[in-house]
């Protein structure tokens, strides 16, 4: 047993002790969408270890990272994705979706990835991002991306998968909700949709984010939960990722609107704040495992609390 394996197994052994020192992640008082943890933040563990940890903390499932440098490399998907799903199921976890590197029909191993996922009973995958190219107008860029997005629709239908495009702050296509709405206009919501990210929607939309949610509501089958705050630096305001409930995202209003709009999504929980490299999907991390796991447990407990409080 090498040092890395010993450290990981020690962390697994102490997870139960750490969990007993945290507030119990008790079931919510009201029905809530199931919450799956993004496996990117457990990439320092193998499939069985990541499943054991997620189950111990109390997550309903995992959203698997099936992309280059992810938990499952696309070229190995036919071998490794079944292994990952089997490990999850052995620990009572659901395997409903994945974050992929797929953008179009030319993406490497696209058919192998989608067929394998479909055969395993997955229901959705998150697409990779489209970018604006120099010299294109906004409409030309969106029409190009729409053609690539629509090109996947037949494969999605063939394998029973919903391809979801995430709204993401920054300079990718989709930073503004209007980009995603244009991509989805007139599409079949069974096979194409949006993975709605309230953190990124708040960064780019400020107080107007409910308008974007209303615009996309019929296309949302899966959402992302994470939080942030604005921090003043010598170079101006900067976005700082923080644990759930410690930032500026108005989760109570958000959860109310999900119910009002009759959106019943699969939830993907992300932990993008500093966690010694676990937040970035690194294979080696610098923080003690029990501290990392405690943060994951706290986010889940906070989700339960905010969901219940959103009924008040």
Buried (B, 14 or more C-beta within 10 A) or exposed (E): EEEEEEBBEEBBEBBEEBBEEBEEBEEBEEEBBEBBBBBBBBBBBBBBBBBBBBBBBBBBBBBBBBBEEBBBBBEEBBEBBBBBBBBBBEBEBBBBBBBBBBBBEEBEBBEBBBBBBBEBEBBBBBBBBBEBEEEEEEEEBBEBBBEBBBBBBEBBBEBBBBBBBBBBBEEBBBBBBBBBBBBBEEBEEEBBBBBBBBBBBBBBBEEEBBEBBEBBBEBBBBBBBBBBEEEEEEEEEEBBBBBBBBBBBBBBEBBBBBBEBEBEBBBBBBBBBBBBBBBEBBEEBEBBBBBBBBBBBBBBBBBBBBBBEBEE
